[in-house]
Structures are given as structure tokens and as C-alpha cells.
Amino acid sequence: MNIGFWKQTWGKNKIGFHESKPDPLLTAYLKELNLVEGSRVFLPLCGKTLDIAWLLSKGYRVTGAELRNLRLNSCSYYHFI
């Protein structure tokens, strides 16, 4: 992973990779993990993924980590959390 590339990409708001819905593999296979409601879920390098809001709506406690606060602040604003 090239950290400089990602910082520059986010800094210029070139986020064409951002999806408009939760990850289809996550939504299809989450039940396979047999997590109980309230379980903690960690999302590394999460950006402002819609996976966060989706997991929260399912009753999970979500922690996301990112390279820069800019993305997490954007995520908080985007999801109103």
C-alpha cells in the first residue's frame, strides 16, 4: 500500500472508488461469522464506507480506522454519527 498515494487521492477528493451501497460480500456473508447483536466489528482503512451505517443498523458496535482524520470526519458527517 502506498500511503502517499492514498493521502493525495483523499486530499484531492478523488474518491471514485467510494461505493453507493454496502459491500455486497459483507451483506451476503456476514451471517456466516455467527456474530451476536452488539458484537464489535473493526473496519481498517474504512474511508467513509456505507458498511459502517449498515453494520450499525444491524446492531453491531463498529470501529473504523483510517490514515487521516479527514476521512473519518467525512464519514461521521456522511453517516450523521
C-alpha positions in Angstrom: 0.0 0.0 0.0 1.3 3.4 -0.9 0.3 5.7 1.9 1.3 8.9 0.0 -1.0 7.9 -2.9 -4.0 7.5 -0.6 -3.4 10.7 1.2 -3.1 12.6 -2.1 -6.2 10.9 -3.5 -8.3 11.8 -0.5 -6.8 15.2 -0.3 -7.9 15.9 -3.8 -11.3 14.3 -3.1 -10.7 11.8 -5.9 -12.8 9.0 -4.4 -14.4 7.4 -7.4 -13.8 4.1 -5.6 -16.4 5.0 -2.9 -19.4 2.7 -3.3 -23.0 3.9 -3.2 -24.1 0.8 -1.1 -22.7 -1.5 1.5 -20.2 -4.1 0.2 -22.2 -7.0 -1.4 -19.9 -9.6 0.0 -20.3 -8.2 3.5 -24.1 -8.2 3.2 -24.1 -11.7 1.7 -21.8 -13.4 4.1 -21.9 -11.6 7.5 -24.2 -14.2 8.9 -21.5 -16.8 8.3 -19.5 -15.2 11.1 -22.2 -16.1 13.6 -21.8 -12.8 15.4 -24.4 -11.9 18.1 -26.1 -8.5 18.1 -23.8 -6.0 19.9 -20.6 -7.7 18.7 -17.7 -5.4 17.9 -16.7 -5.1 14.3 -13.4 -3.5 13.2 -13.1 -1.9 9.7 -9.5 -1.0 8.9 -8.9 1.7 6.2 -12.7 2.2 6.1 -12.8 5.6 4.5 -16.5 6.7 4.5 -17.8 3.3 3.6 -21.6 2.7 3.9 -20.6 -0.6 5.6 -20.4 1.3 8.8 -24.0 2.6 8.8 -25.2 -0.8 7.6 -23.5 -2.7 10.4 -24.7 -0.1 13.0 -28.3 -0.7 11.7 -27.8 -4.4 12.3 -26.9 -3.8 16.0 -23.2 -4.1 15.8 -20.6 -1.8 17.5 -18.4 -0.6 14.7 -14.9 0.8 15.0 -13.2 2.2 11.9 -9.6 3.2 11.4 -8.1 5.4 8.8 -4.8 7.1 7.8 -6.2 10.6 8.2 -8.9 12.3 10.3 -10.3 13.9 7.1 -11.8 10.6 6.0 -13.2 9.8 9.4 -14.7 13.3 9.8 -16.2 12.9 6.4 -17.6 9.5 7.4 -19.1 10.9 10.6 -20.8 13.7 8.7 -21.9 11.4 5.9 -23.5 8.9 8.3 -24.5 11.5 11.0 -22.7 9.6 13.7 
